[in-house]
């Protein structure tokens, strides 16, 4: 087990933590770590999740070097991640991860399966926030403005794919066309990272 989230103090933060812990505890998918428990002690609040033995894609990319990962590897990662996001987005209310990026995508040692971790800023789609939360390089414009939608996770996945294929951390909202990938992959990346959420894939 590993401690996943620590929050302190104020009553509204504690209440929000408990709501989100309950939400995450109800999720069951092979591509998600299970929430085993949550509790408070000494004014701190803890979320206990399964330990995932493996490496994240940030580490895999660092090993591959500046050339990036090959298209087949990135395609396989994306398909498994999409299956996870489809499950999250189908919840009631839908769960938006809000921080899809190479460091939060693990490749399990035992199965080779992709696991999406770090739900510290996940929210139900009905939750409102005026705060920009996420990682800037992978954060969709609407999420940057504090209005994350389901398409925001798809944008982040597109930005993640671009990073893994090029070996270069993307600049916010800038994704130069990649020459050495298939036309189909270029089309997918362009649509996934469209600045207007209405121009992206709907699911």
C-alpha positions as CSV (number, residue, x, y, z in Angstrom):
1,X,0.0,0.0,0.0
2,X,1.1,3.6,-0.5
3,X,-0.1,6.8,0.9
4,X,-1.5,8.8,-2.0
5,X,-3.0,12.1,-0.8
6,X,-2.4,14.2,2.3
7,X,-4.6,17.2,3.2
8,X,-4.8,19.2,6.3
9,X,-7.0,21.4,8.4
10,X,-10.0,23.2,7.2
11,X,-13.5,21.6,7.4
12,X,-14.3,22.2,3.7
13,X,-11.1,20.6,2.6
14,X,-11.7,17.6,4.8
15,X,-15.3,17.2,3.5
16,X,-14.1,17.5,-0.1
17,X,-11.4,14.9,0.6
18,X,-13.9,12.5,2.0
19,X,-16.3,12.9,-0.9
20,X,-13.5,12.3,-3.4
21,X,-12.1,9.3,-1.5
22,X,-15.6,7.8,-1.5
23,X,-15.9,8.4,-5.2
24,X,-12.5,6.8,-6.0
25,X,-13.2,3.9,-3.7
26,X,-16.1,3.0,-5.9
27,X,-14.0,2.7,-9.1
28,X,-13.1,-0.8,-10.3
29,X,-10.9,-1.1,-13.4
30,X,-7.8,-3.1,-14.2
31,X,-6.1,0.2,-15.3
32,X,-6.7,2.0,-12.0
33,X,-5.1,1.4,-8.6
34,X,-7.8,0.4,-6.0
35,X,-8.5,2.7,-3.1
36,X,-8.2,0.5,0.0
37,X,-8.9,2.9,2.8
38,X,-8.9,6.6,3.8
39,X,-8.6,8.0,7.3
40,X,-7.6,11.0,9.3
41,X,-4.9,11.1,12.0
42,X,-3.3,14.0,13.8
43,X,-5.1,16.6,11.7
44,X,-3.9,15.0,8.4
45,X,-6.0,12.9,6.0
46,X,-4.7,9.9,4.1
47,X,-5.8,8.0,1.0
48,X,-4.4,4.4,0.8
49,X,-4.1,2.9,-2.7
50,X,-2.6,-0.2,-4.2
51,X,1.1,0.0,-4.9
52,X,1.8,-0.3,-8.6
53,X,5.0,-2.1,-9.3
54,X,6.4,-0.8,-12.6
55,X,7.8,2.3,-14.3
56,X,6.0,5.4,-15.5
57,X,6.3,6.6,-19.1
58,X,8.4,9.6,-18.0
59,X,11.1,7.1,-16.9
60,X,10.6,4.9,-20.1
61,X,11.1,8.0,-22.2
62,X,14.2,9.1,-20.3
63,X,15.7,5.7,-21.0
64,X,14.8,5.9,-24.7
65,X,16.5,9.3,-25.0
66,X,15.7,12.4,-27.2
67,X,14.4,10.3,-30.1
68,X,11.3,9.4,-28.2
69,X,9.3,6.2,-28.1
70,X,8.3,4.4,-31.2
71,X,4.8,4.9,-32.7
72,X,3.6,1.3,-31.9
73,X,4.5,1.7,-28.2
74,X,2.7,5.1,-28.0
75,X,-0.3,3.8,-29.9
76,X,-0.7,0.8,-27.5
77,X,-0.3,3.1,-24.5
78,X,-3.0,5.4,-25.9
79,X,-5.5,2.7,-26.6
80,X,-5.2,1.3,-23.0
81,X,-5.4,4.8,-21.5
82,X,-8.5,5.6,-23.6
83,X,-10.1,2.5,-22.2
84,X,-9.5,3.8,-18.7
85,X,-10.8,7.3,-19.6
86,X,-13.9,5.8,-21.2
87,X,-14.6,4.0,-17.9
88,X,-14.0,7.2,-15.8
89,X,-16.1,9.4,-18.1
90,X,-18.9,6.9,-18.0
91,X,-19.3,7.3,-14.2
92,X,-22.2,9.2,-12.6
93,X,-21.1,11.9,-12.4
94,X,-18.3,11.5,-14.9
95,X,-14.8,11.5,-13.3
96,X,-12.3,13.9,-15.0
97,X,-8.7,12.9,-14.1
98,X,-7.3,16.4,-14.9
99,X,-3.6,15.4,-14.9
100,X,-3.0,12.8,-17.6
101,X,0.7,12.9,-18.4
102,X,3.7,10.6,-18.8
103,X,4.6,10.6,-15.1
104,X,1.0,9.5,-14.2
105,X,0.9,6.6,-16.6
106,X,2.5,3.4,-15.2
107,X,3.5,0.3,-17.1
108,X,3.1,-2.6,-14.7
109,X,6.0,-5.0,-14.4
110,X,3.8,-8.1,-14.0
111,X,1.4,-7.6,-16.9
112,X,2.7,-4.8,-19.0
113,X,-0.6,-3.1,-18.6
114,X,-1.0,0.7,-18.4
115,X,-2.3,2.0,-15.1
116,X,-3.4,5.6,-14.6
117,X,-2.3,6.9,-11.2
118,X,-2.4,10.1,-9.0
119,X,-6.0,11.0,-8.6
120,X,-5.1,13.9,-6.3
121,X,-6.9,16.5,-8.4
122,X,-9.6,14.3,-10.0
123,X,-13.1,15.7,-9.8
124,X,-16.6,14.7,-10.7
125,X,-17.7,16.6,-13.8
126,X,-20.4,18.4,-11.7
127,X,-17.9,19.8,-9.3
128,X,-17.2,23.4,-10.1
129,X,-13.8,25.2,-9.7
130,X,-12.5,28.6,-10.7
131,X,-8.9,27.4,-10.2
132,X,-6.6,26.2,-12.9
133,X,-5.4,22.8,-11.8
134,X,-3.2,20.3,-13.7
135,X,0.2,20.4,-15.3
136,X,0.7,23.3,-17.7
137,X,2.3,21.4,-20.6
138,X,-0.6,19.0,-20.8
139,X,-3.4,21.3,-19.7
140,X,-6.2,22.1,-22.1
141,X,-7.1,25.8,-22.5
142,X,-10.5,25.4,-20.9
143,X,-9.0,23.5,-17.9
144,X,-6.4,26.3,-17.6
145,X,-9.3,28.6,-17.2
146,X,-10.7,26.4,-14.4
147,X,-13.5,24.8,-16.5
148,X,-12.3,21.2,-17.2
149,X,-14.5,19.0,-19.4
150,X,-14.3,15.4,-20.5
151,X,-12.4,16.6,-23.6
152,X,-9.7,18.0,-21.3
153,X,-8.5,14.5,-20.5
154,X,-8.4,13.7,-24.2
155,X,-6.3,16.8,-24.9
156,X,-3.9,15.8,-22.1
157,X,-3.5,12.4,-23.6
158,X,-2.8,13.9,-27.0
159,X,-0.2,16.2,-25.4
160,X,1.3,13.1,-23.7
161,X,1.5,11.2,-26.9
162,X,3.2,14.1,-28.6
163,X,5.8,14.3,-25.8
164,X,6.5,10.6,-26.0
165,X,6.8,10.5,-29.8
166,X,9.1,13.5,-29.9
167,X,11.1,13.2,-26.7
168,X,10.4,17.0,-26.1
169,X,8.2,18.4,-23.4
170,X,5.5,20.3,-25.2
171,X,5.1,24.0,-24.8
172,X,1.6,24.9,-23.6
173,X,-0.9,24.9,-26.5
174,X,1.9,24.3,-29.1
175,X,2.3,21.0,-30.9
176,X,4.4,21.1,-34.0
177,X,3.6,18.4,-36.6
178,X,5.7,15.3,-36.3
179,X,7.3,14.2,-39.5
180,X,8.3,10.6,-38.7
181,X,4.9,9.2,-37.7
182,X,2.1,7.8,-39.9
183,X,-0.5,10.2,-41.4
184,X,-3.1,8.6,-39.2
185,X,-1.2,9.4,-36.0
186,X,-0.6,13.0,-37.2
187,X,-4.4,13.4,-37.7
188,X,-5.2,11.9,-34.3
189,X,-2.7,14.2,-32.6
190,X,-4.0,17.3,-34.4
191,X,-7.6,16.6,-33.4
192,X,-6.9,15.5,-29.9
193,X,-4.9,18.7,-29.2
194,X,-7.3,21.2,-30.9
195,X,-7.5,24.3,-28.8
196,X,-11.3,24.4,-28.9
197,X,-12.8,21.5,-27.1
198,X,-15.6,21.3,-29.7
199,X,-13.0,20.5,-32.3
200,X,-11.7,17.5,-30.4
201,X,-12.9,13.9,-30.4
202,X,-16.2,13.7,-28.6
203,X,-15.3,10.5,-26.8
